Amino acid sequence: MPDFLLEIGLEEVPARMIAAAQAELLKRIIALLARERLLLGSFDPVDDAKSFSTPRRLAVYIKNVEPTQAPLMVETLGPSTKVAYRDGQPSPAAIAFAKKMGVDVASLRQVMTAKGEYLQAISFTEARTASEVIAAELPKEISAIYWAKSMYWRPGKPERFVRPVLWLACLLGDEIVPLTFAGKTAGRATYGHRVLSTGDPFEIISPQSYLAQLEGEYVLADVELRRQKIRKALDHATRAIPNARWREDHALVDAVTHLTEWPDVLLGNFEPAYLELPEEVLVTVMRDHQKYFAVEDAVVRRHPDPDSERSEEEGEGPPHFSLLPHFLTVTNIALDEINTPIIKQGNERVLRARFNDARFFWEFDQRTPLAARVKLLENVTFQKDLGSYAQKSERVLKICRTLAGLAEARGLTVNHNALIDAARLAKTDLTTELVKEFTELQGIIGGLYCKAEADQNPRLAADKGRVEITWQAIYDQYLPASASDAIPRSAEGCILGLADRIDTIANMFALGMEPTGSKDPFALRRAANAIVKILAESTLPLKLSDVLSAAAPSPEVSAKLQAFFAERIGSYLREARNQAYDVVKTVTATGADDLHKSVALAEALTEVHDSQDFLDVCDAYKRMKNILLQAISAGDFPGSAAVHGGTGEPVEVALGRAAEEVGRLSKNLVTKDEYVAAFRAIARLKPQVDDYFDQVLVNDPNPTVRHTRLLLLSAIVGDIRSIADLSEIVIAG
């Protein structure tokens, strides 16, 4: 059976978009071939399907595609037999049905359905060749690929894609599949490296030879091989410097992998004097603006205790690796003795200019203290309907005070002066030249300027604790920016981060600008994810409702925010905490207002999830809950005036006593945050519950007995639900 290959040749695609499109194209092609019955039953999507990409191409390779569709049997119901036959002879209805289906009346079958006996026709779809199917259907899949931004490039033509399509290659075995997309008809020609190859097209011999032929033209199309080559080249280049290593940066490795077709690595240098600038500035310039890797001292050093005589190497604190005056750049051409000096000199010159700009801005900005920049925020617009950053800062300050008051009332010590300073100064670095030039540094630069001012001002330096909390809170205000980031290091920083984000989210919702579908132009989902992570992982004694009520302008907005955050909490528990779907549903069913409790509940449920006694009690809980819901729906649930006194049945008495004891014990354990023990205590109800349902009819004909039993079940369900709604737990079978 033939192998399949598709290659889409493009103008350079932005690196950040390639990986997702590569994965989606592979997924779509596999789904298409499976849907059209062109894949073997033994097809393995891991071993039998591969995708490749470079900045100029997306490609998919599938092994062993069926050359022709397998015939598909179609069973179609027609009229009922009562209508289809009269006096044992086919009626006009039966004849018309057979004609419509293209079969003889005599071949119609009689089958029994839930509605009675009907005629059935058996037919087979027309089998098409794989080439016909792919040519007809694949262009639809290509055009459906999602791109964050796409473009038109042919006047009056409907196709829209990330970049203009320059060529198509599509092979099924040795044969060309004549699919057409974006005005291009597929052939077997492709192109090598833009600089290193001849520039002329060459023909792909077969799908199996694709990678080797491209490699012969200086294109390494396998993304993983390209990534490995880059990492090895980074290691090799760094060995030229004793006791050095390149700073690990997975995101940057991915970026340069998708920026190159034939990567190589060059080591460059810069003047040591630039190391006087903050490390954050230097790394941002190298990483975000030039795609350079920083080089650092491989010797483990620790920040020394200023009151100790210990050396830097012996100091306390986390390990720190100092930057060295070198950088690594990944090129898209092979380096040799001729081009290496030229490329190195050019990169060093560009970096030197960028560092000079950064140094000038660093020194120039500090002529104006941050406190003097607060007034300047009135001229910086936050959002046209929400005013300036000065107004936002006032709102954030108010929320900070509210949250800090709640936290202190619950036993947490908060440095109010430091928090107020941080809230007022948090956005002032938006007025600095350094942040205008390097926007990635907002927040970080504000923290560094705040620290530098304190170091130069003896009066500020005297209150070391307050200053330390203030500059760190400003520095950390945008943490966490992703799921892998740490939360702010202080309680004040966490409160500032919560206040800043909830102000944005609540006011955007009030303006009707909440996220819809895949559109989230203000990154509100990311902001909400950060709020959830801070509440779950910090020591703040705050609940989600505390944060929402501090900012929500109306009950209607608050209700929308509750639903919005419920999704974010579920996402956090699934993705950050690796909790199963049913565990997450169980935890969030009762609101998940206390994130600390929600995480502990989820972890406890996961620990007891495989206990058969616990699963049996979950099953019984569902049964009890359903009985109660049916009674309520039928208007047969006893009123609040009814009292459960028991019917005297031994099994009912045993269950009542056991439930009362377990309820008291489990609630006591929950107050001590011993959730695993609480769930295990609940599981101890299994014998009494089993006996009860085996021997007792809850819906007794006698209404007094029935209501008494419903009240017992209601009390048990209420006690358990106060901890978690176990009806969401999935039970096998």
DAKAVEN-V224280 format. One record per residue. N is the residue number from 1. SS is DSSP state (alpha for helix, beta for strand, coil for the rest). OMEGA is omega in degrees with one decimal (* if undefined). Layout:
{{N	SS	OMEGA} {N	SS	OMEGA}}
This chain:
{{1	coil	-173.8} {2	coil	171.5} {3	coil	-176.6} {4	beta	176.0} {5	beta	171.1} {6	beta	171.3} {7	beta	175.5} {8	beta	178.5} {9	beta	-172.1} {10	beta	162.0} {11	coil	-172.3} {12	coil	-179.9} {13	coil	175.5} {14	coil	-173.6} {15	alpha	-174.5} {16	alpha	-176.2} {17	alpha	-168.1} {18	alpha	-172.7} {19	alpha	-178.4} {20	alpha	179.8} {21	alpha	177.7} {22	alpha	180.0} {23	alpha	-178.3} {24	alpha	179.0} {25	alpha	178.2} {26	alpha	-179.0} {27	alpha	-178.4} {28	alpha	-178.6} {29	alpha	176.8} {30	alpha	-179.7} {31	alpha	179.4} {32	alpha	-177.9} {33	alpha	177.9} {34	alpha	-179.4} {35	alpha	-177.4} {36	coil	174.7} {37	coil	-178.9} {38	coil	177.5} {39	beta	177.3} {40	coil	176.1} {41	coil	-179.8} {42	coil	-177.3} {43	coil	177.6} {44	coil	-176.5} {45	coil	178.8} {46	coil	-175.1} {47	coil	-171.7} {48	coil	-179.5} {49	beta	179.7} {50	beta	173.7} {51	beta	-177.4} {52	beta	177.3} {53	beta	167.3} {54	beta	177.5} {55	coil	-174.4} {56	coil	-176.8} {57	beta	167.5} {58	beta	-176.5} {59	beta	177.8} {60	beta	178.9} {61	beta	-179.9} {62	beta	178.8} {63	coil	166.3} {64	coil	174.9} {65	beta	177.6} {66	coil	-178.8} {67	coil	-179.0} {68	beta	177.5} {69	coil	169.4} {70	coil	178.9} {71	coil	-178.7} {72	coil	178.7} {73	beta	-179.0} {74	beta	177.5} {75	beta	-175.6} {76	beta	177.4} {77	beta	177.8} {78	beta	-179.7} {79	beta	176.2} {80	beta	-178.6} {81	alpha	178.3} {82	alpha	-179.7} {83	alpha	-171.4} {84	alpha	-176.7} {85	beta	175.7} {86	beta	-177.4} {87	coil	176.8} {88	coil	-179.2} {89	beta	178.9} {90	beta	177.6} {91	coil	175.2} {92	alpha	179.6} {93	alpha	179.3} {94	alpha	-179.6} {95	alpha	179.9} {96	alpha	178.8} {97	alpha	179.7} {98	alpha	179.5} {99	alpha	179.0} {100	alpha	-177.2} {101	alpha	178.0} {102	coil	-180.0} {103	coil	177.2} {104	coil	-179.8} {105	alpha	-177.5} {106	alpha	-178.4} {107	alpha	179.4} {108	coil	-178.9} {109	beta	174.2} {110	beta	-177.8} {111	beta	179.4} {112	beta	176.8} {113	beta	179.2} {114	coil	-178.9} {115	coil	-178.6} {116	beta	-176.2} {117	beta	-177.6} {118	beta	172.1} {119	beta	178.1} {120	beta	176.6} {121	beta	176.1} {122	beta	177.7} {123	beta	-179.6} {124	beta	177.9} {125	coil	178.5} {126	coil	-179.3} {127	coil	176.1} {128	coil	176.0} {129	beta	178.7} {130	alpha	-179.7} {131	alpha	178.7} {132	alpha	-179.0} {133	alpha	-176.6} {134	alpha	-179.3} {135	alpha	-177.3} {136	alpha	-169.6} {137	alpha	-173.4} {138	alpha	178.1} {139	alpha	178.3} {140	alpha	-179.8} {141	alpha	179.5} {142	alpha	-177.7} {143	alpha	-177.9} {144	coil	179.5} {145	coil	-179.1} {146	coil	173.4} {147	coil	177.7} {148	coil	174.5} {149	coil	178.1} {150	coil	-172.5} {151	beta	167.0} {152	coil	176.9} {153	coil	176.1} {154	coil	-177.8} {155	coil	176.3} {156	coil	-179.1} {157	coil	-170.6} {158	coil	-171.9} {159	coil	-178.9} {160	coil	-175.4} {161	beta	-175.4} {162	coil	178.7} {163	coil	178.5} {164	coil	176.1} {165	beta	-176.8} {166	beta	177.5} {167	beta	174.7} {168	beta	171.7} {169	beta	-178.6} {170	beta	-177.0} {171	beta	168.5} {172	beta	-169.4} {173	coil	179.7} {174	coil	-173.6} {175	beta	176.5} {176	beta	172.4} {177	coil	-171.1} {178	coil	177.7} {179	coil	-179.0} {180	beta	177.2} {181	beta	176.1} {182	coil	177.5} {183	coil	179.0} {184	beta	175.0} {185	beta	-173.9} {186	coil	172.4} {187	beta	176.4} {188	coil	-177.6} {189	beta	174.0} {190	beta	-176.9} {191	coil	177.3} {192	coil	-179.6} {193	coil	-175.0} {194	coil	-176.7} {195	coil	-171.6} {196	coil	179.0} {197	coil	-177.9} {198	coil	-176.3} {199	coil	179.6} {200	coil	176.9} {201	coil	173.2} {202	beta	-174.2} {203	beta	175.1} {204	coil	-177.0} {205	coil	-179.1} {206	coil	176.7} {207	alpha	-178.3} {208	alpha	-176.5} {209	alpha	-171.4} {210	alpha	-175.8} {211	alpha	-178.1} {212	alpha	179.8} {213	alpha	178.1} {214	alpha	179.4} {215	alpha	176.3} {216	alpha	177.6} {217	coil	173.4} {218	coil	173.6} {219	coil	176.0} {220	coil	-170.3} {221	coil	179.3} {222	coil	-173.8} {223	alpha	-177.1} {224	alpha	177.2} {225	alpha	178.4} {226	alpha	178.4} {227	alpha	179.5} {228	alpha	178.7} {229	alpha	179.6} {230	alpha	-178.8} {231	alpha	178.5} {232	alpha	179.6} {233	alpha	175.6} {234	alpha	178.1} {235	alpha	-176.8} {236	alpha	-178.1} {237	alpha	-177.8} {238	alpha	-178.4} {239	coil	178.4} {240	coil	-179.3} {241	coil	-179.5} {242	coil	175.3} {243	coil	-179.5} {244	beta	173.6} {245	beta	175.6} {246	beta	-175.8} {247	coil	-178.7} {248	coil	-178.4} {249	coil	-174.9} {250	alpha	-178.4} {251	alpha	179.7} {252	alpha	175.7} {253	alpha	178.4} {254	alpha	-177.8} {255	alpha	-177.5} {256	alpha	174.9} {257	alpha	-179.0} {258	coil	176.1} {259	coil	-171.2} {260	coil	171.6} {261	coil	-179.7} {262	coil	-169.0} {263	coil	169.8} {264	beta	-174.2} {265	beta	-179.2} {266	beta	177.0} {267	beta	177.3} {268	beta	-176.5} {269	beta	170.2} {270	coil	-174.9} {271	coil	179.4} {272	alpha	-178.9} {273	alpha	179.8} {274	alpha	179.9} {275	alpha	175.0} {276	alpha	175.6} {277	coil	177.4} {278	coil	-179.4} {279	alpha	-179.0} {280	alpha	179.8} {281	alpha	-178.3} {282	alpha	-177.4} {283	alpha	178.9} {284	alpha	178.3} {285	alpha	-178.3} {286	alpha	-171.9} {287	alpha	-170.1} {288	alpha	-176.2} {289	alpha	-176.2} {290	alpha	-176.9} {291	coil	176.9} {292	beta	173.4} {293	beta	176.1} {294	beta	176.9} {295	beta	-175.8} {296	beta	177.2} {297	beta	-177.8} {298	coil	179.4} {299	coil	-179.9} {300	coil	176.7} {301	beta	178.1} {302	beta	178.3} {303	coil	-177.8} {304	coil	173.0} {305	coil	-176.5} {306	coil	-179.9} {307	coil	-177.3} {308	coil	176.3} {309	coil	-179.7} {310	coil	176.4} {311	coil	179.1} {312	coil	-179.4} {313	coil	-176.2} {314	coil	-173.7} {315	coil	179.6} {316	coil	174.0} {317	coil	-177.1} {318	coil	179.3} {319	beta	-179.6} {320	beta	-179.5} {321	coil	-174.6} {322	coil	175.9} {323	beta	173.5} {324	beta	-176.1} {325	beta	179.8} {326	beta	175.3} {327	beta	178.2} {328	beta	177.3} {329	beta	179.5} {330	beta	-180.0} {331	beta	178.2} {332	coil	174.7} {333	coil	177.1} {334	coil	-179.0} {335	coil	176.2} {336	coil	-175.9} {337	coil	-176.8} {338	coil	-173.0} {339	alpha	-177.4} {340	alpha	-179.9} {341	alpha	-178.4} {342	alpha	-179.3} {343	alpha	-179.8} {344	alpha	-179.0} {345	alpha	-179.6} {346	alpha	180.0} {347	alpha	178.7} {348	alpha	-180.0} {349	alpha	178.8} {350	alpha	-178.8} {351	alpha	179.2} {352	alpha	179.3} {353	alpha	179.2} {354	alpha	178.2} {355	alpha	177.8} {356	alpha	176.2} {357	alpha	-178.2} {358	alpha	-179.6} {359	alpha	178.6} {360	alpha	-178.8} {361	alpha	-179.9} {362	alpha	-179.2} {363	alpha	-178.2} {364	alpha	-176.7} {365	alpha	-174.0} {366	coil	173.5} {367	coil	178.7} {368	coil	-179.6} {369	coil	-180.0} {370	alpha	-179.4} {371	alpha	179.1} {372	alpha	-179.2} {373	alpha	-179.6} {374	coil	-179.7} {375	alpha	-178.3} {376	alpha	-179.3} {377	alpha	177.1} {378	alpha	-179.1} {379	alpha	179.6} {380	coil	-175.8} {381	beta	172.8} {382	beta	176.6} {383	beta	-168.6} {384	coil	179.9} {385	coil	-176.7} {386	coil	173.2} {387	beta	-173.2} {388	beta	175.0} {389	alpha	174.5} {390	alpha	178.1} {391	alpha	177.1} {392	alpha	180.0} {393	alpha	177.9} {394	alpha	178.5} {395	alpha	-179.7} {396	alpha	178.3} {397	alpha	179.1} {398	alpha	179.3} {399	alpha	178.2} {400	alpha	-179.8} {401	alpha	179.8} {402	alpha	-177.2} {403	alpha	179.0} {404	alpha	178.0} {405	alpha	178.0} {406	alpha	-178.8} {407	alpha	-179.9} {408	alpha	179.0} {409	alpha	-179.6} {410	coil	169.5} {411	coil	179.7} {412	coil	177.2} {413	coil	179.9} {414	coil	175.6} {415	coil	-174.1} {416	alpha	-178.3} {417	alpha	179.1} {418	alpha	179.8} {419	alpha	178.8} {420	alpha	177.3} {421	alpha	-177.9} {422	alpha	-179.2} {423	alpha	-179.3} {424	alpha	-174.1} {425	alpha	-169.2} {426	coil	-174.2} {427	coil	-175.0} {428	alpha	-179.3} {429	alpha	174.6} {430	alpha	178.7} {431	alpha	-177.2} {432	coil	179.9} {433	alpha	-177.7} {434	alpha	178.6} {435	alpha	175.9} {436	alpha	-179.6} {437	alpha	-177.7} {438	coil	-172.7} {439	alpha	179.3} {440	alpha	-174.0} {441	alpha	-178.3} {442	coil	-173.9} {443	coil	179.5} {444	alpha	-179.4} {445	alpha	177.3} {446	alpha	178.1} {447	alpha	-179.3} {448	alpha	177.2} {449	alpha	178.4} {450	alpha	179.5} {451	alpha	-179.1} {452	alpha	178.0} {453	alpha	-179.5} {454	alpha	-179.9} {455	alpha	-176.6} {456	alpha	-176.3} {457	coil	-177.6} {458	alpha	-179.3} {459	alpha	178.4} {460	alpha	-178.4} {461	alpha	-178.6} {462	alpha	178.3} {463	coil	-171.7} {464	alpha	-177.0} {465	alpha	-179.9} {466	alpha	-179.6} {467	alpha	-179.3} {468	alpha	-179.9} {469	alpha	-176.9} {470	alpha	-175.4} {471	alpha	178.4} {472	alpha	178.1} {473	alpha	177.2} {474	alpha	-178.2} {475	alpha	-173.4} {476	coil	-167.8} {477	coil	-179.0} {478	coil	175.3} {479	coil	-4.7} {480	coil	177.2} {481	coil	178.4} {482	coil	-177.4} {483	coil	-177.2} {484	coil	-178.3} {485	coil	173.0} {486	coil	174.5} {487	coil	177.1} {488	coil	-170.8} {489	coil	-178.2} {490	coil	176.5} {491	alpha	178.8} {492	alpha	177.6} {493	alpha	177.6} {494	alpha	179.5} {495	alpha	178.2} {496	alpha	179.0} {497	alpha	177.6} {498	alpha	-175.6} {499	alpha	-179.1} {500	alpha	-175.4} {501	alpha	-177.5} {502	alpha	174.4} {503	alpha	179.3} {504	alpha	-176.1} {505	alpha	-176.1} {506	alpha	-178.2} {507	alpha	175.7} {508	alpha	176.5} {509	alpha	179.3} {510	alpha	178.1} {511	coil	-178.7} {512	coil	-177.0} {513	coil	178.6} {514	coil	-179.3} {515	coil	176.1} {516	beta	179.1} {517	coil	179.5} {518	coil	-176.7} {519	beta	178.3} {520	coil	-171.5} {521	coil	-179.6} {522	coil	177.8} {523	coil	-178.4} {524	alpha	177.3} {525	alpha	179.4} {526	alpha	177.7} {527	alpha	178.7} {528	alpha	176.5} {529	alpha	179.6} {530	alpha	178.1} {531	alpha	179.7} {532	alpha	-178.6} {533	alpha	179.0} {534	alpha	-179.8} {535	alpha	-177.0} {536	alpha	-169.6} {537	alpha	177.8} {538	coil	176.6} {539	coil	-179.1} {540	coil	177.7} {541	coil	-176.1} {542	coil	176.0} {543	coil	179.1} {544	alpha	-179.9} {545	alpha	176.4} {546	alpha	-177.5} {547	alpha	-178.3} {548	alpha	-177.6} {549	alpha	179.5} {550	alpha	-174.6} {551	alpha	-174.2} {552	coil	-176.6} {553	coil	-177.7} {554	coil	177.0} {555	alpha	-179.7} {556	alpha	178.1} {557	alpha	179.3} {558	alpha	179.2} {559	alpha	177.4} {560	alpha	-179.7} {561	alpha	178.6} {562	alpha	179.7} {563	alpha	-179.8} {564	alpha	-178.3} {565	alpha	176.6} {566	alpha	177.0} {567	alpha	-178.7} {568	alpha	178.2} {569	alpha	176.9} {570	alpha	178.2} {571	alpha	179.3} {572	alpha	-178.3} {573	alpha	-179.9} {574	alpha	-169.7} {575	alpha	-178.1} {576	alpha	-176.5} {577	coil	176.0} {578	coil	179.0} {579	coil	-179.4} {580	coil	-175.5} {581	alpha	-176.6} {582	alpha	175.8} {583	alpha	179.3} {584	alpha	179.3} {585	alpha	179.6} {586	alpha	-176.7} {587	alpha	-174.8} {588	alpha	-177.6} {589	coil	-178.8} {590	coil	171.7} {591	coil	179.1} {592	coil	-178.9} {593	coil	179.3} {594	coil	-174.8} {595	alpha	176.9} {596	alpha	179.4} {597	alpha	-178.7} {598	alpha	178.9} {599	alpha	179.8} {600	alpha	177.5} {601	alpha	-179.3} {602	alpha	-179.5} {603	alpha	178.3} {604	alpha	178.2} {605	alpha	178.7} {606	alpha	-178.5} {607	alpha	-177.1} {608	alpha	-171.6} {609	coil	-175.9} {610	coil	178.4} {611	coil	-176.9} {612	alpha	177.6} {613	alpha	179.6} {614	alpha	179.8} {615	alpha	178.0} {616	alpha	177.7} {617	alpha	176.0} {618	alpha	178.8} {619	alpha	178.6} {620	alpha	178.0} {621	alpha	178.0} {622	alpha	-179.3} {623	alpha	178.2} {624	alpha	-178.6} {625	alpha	179.6} {626	alpha	177.7} {627	alpha	179.9} {628	alpha	179.5} {629	alpha	178.5} {630	alpha	178.9} {631	alpha	178.9} {632	alpha	-179.8} {633	alpha	-179.8} {634	coil	-178.7} {635	coil	-175.1} {636	coil	-179.8} {637	coil	-177.1} {638	coil	-178.3} {639	coil	-176.8} {640	coil	-178.5} {641	coil	-178.3} {642	coil	-179.5} {643	coil	177.5} {644	coil	179.1} {645	coil	179.8} {646	coil	-179.9} {647	coil	-179.5} {648	coil	176.5} {649	coil	-178.0} {650	alpha	-178.3} {651	alpha	178.9} {652	alpha	177.1} {653	alpha	-179.9} {654	alpha	179.9} {655	alpha	-179.5} {656	alpha	179.6} {657	alpha	-179.9} {658	alpha	-179.6} {659	alpha	179.3} {660	alpha	-179.8} {661	alpha	-179.7} {662	alpha	179.1} {663	alpha	179.2} {664	alpha	-178.4} {665	alpha	-176.5} {666	alpha	178.4} {667	alpha	177.6} {668	alpha	179.0} {669	alpha	179.6} {670	alpha	178.3} {671	alpha	177.5} {672	coil	-178.5} {673	coil	177.6} {674	coil	-171.3} {675	alpha	178.4} {676	alpha	178.7} {677	alpha	179.3} {678	alpha	179.6} {679	alpha	177.1} {680	alpha	175.5} {681	alpha	178.1} {682	alpha	-179.5} {683	alpha	179.7} {684	coil	177.2} {685	coil	-172.6} {686	alpha	-176.6} {687	alpha	-178.1} {688	alpha	178.4} {689	alpha	179.2} {690	alpha	-179.5} {691	alpha	-177.4} {692	alpha	-177.3} {693	alpha	176.6} {694	alpha	-169.9} {695	alpha	-172.9} {696	coil	171.2} {697	coil	-176.8} {698	coil	-177.8} {699	coil	179.0} {700	coil	178.8} {701	coil	179.4} {702	coil	-175.5} {703	alpha	179.8} {704	alpha	178.2} {705	alpha	-178.4} {706	alpha	-178.6} {707	alpha	177.6} {708	alpha	-179.0} {709	alpha	176.8} {710	alpha	178.8} {711	alpha	176.5} {712	alpha	179.0} {713	alpha	179.8} {714	alpha	179.1} {715	alpha	179.8} {716	alpha	-179.8} {717	alpha	-180.0} {718	alpha	179.3} {719	alpha	-178.3} {720	alpha	-177.0} {721	alpha	177.3} {722	coil	176.0} {723	coil	179.2} {724	coil	178.3} {725	coil	-173.2} {726	alpha	179.1} {727	alpha	179.9} {728	alpha	-179.0} {729	coil	180.0} {730	coil	-179.7} {731	coil	-177.6} {732	coil	177.2} {733	coil	*}}
